[in-house]
Amino acid sequence: MTTLDKVQLLEQRIIKAALLIRKLENRIVELEEEVSVLTVHNTELQNYADSYSADQKIIEESVTKALDTLGSIEGLDEIDLMGTMAEDLAVADQFTAGGGVAIDEVTLDDLNP
């Protein structure tokens, strides 16, 4: 192999190395853009999680206040719902069993109590 052949081979390798370096630089730019997008998404998700936690806390506080308010009503616990619930359950069972009124059997008089 002559000196000229060696110089040409070296030149080809330098060109290949330069192309590879350019390709790697482009890939680095792409990866940096992806990291940027993922960072934005991560921030959005963190804000959503913080907001969800805050909303959850407000809901829990509201439910606790509502239960406290209901607990302060005298005589509320003495009301017997079993009779009313039994009737409602019977109507629901009849409906789900298909024993209700067919649509063609309903009149306008039925809709006005």
PLY file of the C-alpha trace (Angstrom):
ply
format ascii 1.0
element vertex 113
property float x
property float y
property float z
element edge 112
property int vertex1
property int vertex2
end_header
0.00 0.00 0.00
1.45 3.32 -1.08
1.49 6.51 0.87
-1.17 7.92 -1.46
-3.45 4.92 -0.78
-2.93 5.37 2.96
-3.79 9.07 2.76
-6.97 8.32 0.75
-7.98 5.62 3.26
-7.38 8.06 6.12
-9.45 10.70 4.32
-12.36 8.24 3.87
-12.23 7.29 7.55
-12.18 10.96 8.56
-15.25 11.61 6.38
-17.04 8.60 7.90
-16.12 9.77 11.40
-17.36 13.31 10.63
-20.67 11.89 9.33
-21.05 9.73 12.42
-20.30 12.71 14.68
-22.89 14.82 12.82
-25.43 12.00 13.14
-24.73 11.70 16.89
-25.04 15.48 17.32
-28.45 15.37 15.63
-29.51 12.51 17.89
-28.40 14.49 20.94
-30.58 17.40 19.81
-33.55 15.03 19.34
-33.03 13.54 22.79
-32.78 16.99 24.37
-36.11 17.93 22.73
-37.69 14.72 24.04
-36.39 15.46 27.54
-37.87 18.95 27.28
-41.28 17.59 26.26
-41.18 14.95 28.99
-40.26 17.59 31.56
-43.29 19.66 30.54
-45.55 16.59 30.76
-44.08 15.68 34.12
-44.81 19.19 35.41
-48.37 19.00 34.10
-48.90 15.61 35.74
-47.46 16.86 39.02
-49.80 19.87 38.93
-52.72 17.54 38.22
-51.74 15.27 41.11
-51.42 18.26 43.45
-54.79 19.60 42.31
-56.39 16.17 42.71
-55.01 15.86 46.24
-56.29 19.32 47.12
-59.72 18.53 45.65
-59.80 15.22 47.51
-59.08 17.04 50.78
-61.83 19.60 50.13
-64.31 16.81 49.35
-63.37 14.94 52.52
-63.78 18.11 54.59
-67.18 18.79 52.98
-68.38 15.25 53.69
-67.18 15.51 57.28
-69.00 18.85 57.72
-72.17 17.41 56.17
-72.03 14.38 58.48
-71.44 16.65 61.48
-74.40 18.81 60.44
-76.61 15.76 60.02
-75.38 14.42 63.35
-76.52 17.61 65.08
-80.14 17.14 63.98
-82.11 15.71 66.90
-84.32 12.72 66.22
-82.81 11.96 62.84
-81.56 8.57 63.96
-84.96 7.58 65.34
-86.72 7.77 61.96
-87.52 4.26 60.72
-86.75 3.92 57.04
-87.24 0.20 56.78
-90.95 0.51 55.95
-90.32 3.07 53.23
-87.28 1.22 51.95
-89.19 -2.04 51.81
-91.80 -0.44 49.54
-89.11 1.11 47.34
-87.27 -2.20 47.09
-90.48 -4.01 46.18
-91.16 -1.51 43.37
-87.56 -1.83 42.16
-87.76 -5.63 42.21
-91.01 -5.52 40.27
-89.42 -3.20 37.71
-86.30 -5.29 37.22
-88.33 -8.47 37.05
-90.30 -7.03 34.15
-93.55 -6.84 36.11
-93.95 -3.11 35.51
-96.36 -1.35 33.23
-95.66 -1.66 29.51
-95.10 1.61 27.64
-98.26 1.19 25.58
-100.28 0.88 28.81
-99.23 4.34 30.05
-101.66 7.22 29.53
-101.31 10.94 30.14
-103.51 10.53 33.21
-100.91 8.18 34.69
-98.22 10.83 34.31
-100.17 13.52 36.20
-100.64 12.55 39.86
0 1
1 2
2 3
3 4
4 5
5 6
6 7
7 8
8 9
9 10
10 11
11 12
12 13
13 14
14 15
15 16
16 17
17 18
18 19
19 20
20 21
21 22
22 23
23 24
24 25
25 26
26 27
27 28
28 29
29 30
30 31
31 32
32 33
33 34
34 35
35 36
36 37
37 38
38 39
39 40
40 41
41 42
42 43
43 44
44 45
45 46
46 47
47 48
48 49
49 50
50 51
51 52
52 53
53 54
54 55
55 56
56 57
57 58
58 59
59 60
60 61
61 62
62 63
63 64
64 65
65 66
66 67
67 68
68 69
69 70
70 71
71 72
72 73
73 74
74 75
75 76
76 77
77 78
78 79
79 80
80 81
81 82
82 83
83 84
84 85
85 86
86 87
87 88
88 89
89 90
90 91
91 92
92 93
93 94
94 95
95 96
96 97
97 98
98 99
99 100
100 101
101 102
102 103
103 104
104 105
105 106
106 107
107 108
108 109
109 110
110 111
111 112
